[in-house]
Amino acid sequence: MLRSGNRRSSSGFTFFYRRRDSGGARLGILISRKHARLATDRNRIKRCIREAFRQEQHNLGPIDVLVRPPYGLKTGAGLLARVRAGLLGLPR
């Protein structure tokens, strides 16, 4: 998907996506130690991305989405809103 899909950036997040013919939305998360050094921080970021996807998946339709957060990301109150805004910005 990284090579053949489309890419869109929003608030430092990179969204790789590819439309499908049918089915529900599917999520992938690409995060490494460069994104957040501590495993607890990486897991917290992944939980926020999953929650944002859960809240917006009914609006996305049949699509595969791979989310890559920015390097050095700090978790905070606005993280969930930033991811949701990026997901809503994907073409329908």
C-alpha positions in Angstrom: 0.0 0.0 0.0 2.9 2.4 0.6 3.9 2.3 -3.0 0.6 1.7 -4.9 -1.8 3.6 -2.6 -2.4 7.3 -2.2 -0.9 9.5 0.5 -2.3 12.5 2.4 -0.7 14.4 5.3 -2.6 16.2 8.0 -1.2 17.7 11.3 2.0 15.9 10.9 0.3 12.5 10.4 0.7 10.7 7.1 -2.3 8.6 5.9 -1.7 6.0 3.2 -5.0 4.8 1.7 -6.5 2.7 -1.0 -10.2 2.4 -1.9 -11.7 -1.1 -2.2 -14.9 -2.3 -3.9 -16.7 -3.5 -0.8 -16.4 -4.2 2.9 -15.7 -2.0 5.8 -12.8 0.3 6.6 -9.6 -1.4 7.8 -6.7 0.2 9.8 -3.0 -0.3 9.9 -0.6 1.6 12.2 3.1 2.3 11.3 5.0 3.3 14.4 8.6 2.7 15.5 11.0 3.8 18.2 11.8 6.9 16.1 8.2 8.0 16.7 8.3 7.6 20.4 11.2 6.1 22.4 9.2 4.5 25.2 6.9 1.5 24.5 4.3 3.0 26.8 4.2 6.2 24.7 4.0 4.2 21.5 1.1 2.1 22.9 -0.7 5.3 24.0 -0.4 6.7 20.5 -1.7 3.5 19.0 -4.7 3.5 21.3 -5.5 7.1 20.3 -5.3 6.2 16.6 -7.5 3.1 17.1 -10.1 5.1 19.0 -10.2 7.9 16.4 -10.6 5.2 13.7 -13.3 3.5 15.7 -15.2 6.8 15.9 -14.9 7.6 12.2 -15.0 4.2 10.5 -18.7 4.3 9.6 -18.0 7.6 7.6 -15.0 6.1 5.7 -16.7 3.4 3.6 -14.6 0.5 2.0 -11.0 1.7 2.4 -7.7 0.5 3.7 -5.9 3.2 5.8 -2.3 3.1 7.1 -1.5 5.8 9.6 2.1 7.0 10.4 2.4 9.5 13.2 5.0 12.3 13.1 8.4 11.6 14.8 8.7 12.8 18.4 5.0 12.9 18.9 3.8 13.7 22.4 0.5 12.4 23.6 -2.1 15.0 24.7 -5.7 16.1 24.7 -5.6 17.2 21.0 -4.2 14.0 19.6 -7.5 12.2 19.1 -9.0 15.3 17.4 -6.0 15.6 15.0 -6.3 12.0 13.9 -10.0 12.2 13.4 -9.6 15.4 11.3 -7.0 13.5 9.2 -9.3 10.6 8.7 -12.2 12.9 7.7 -10.0 14.6 5.2 -9.6 11.4 3.1 -11.5 11.4 -0.2 -14.8 9.6 -0.3 
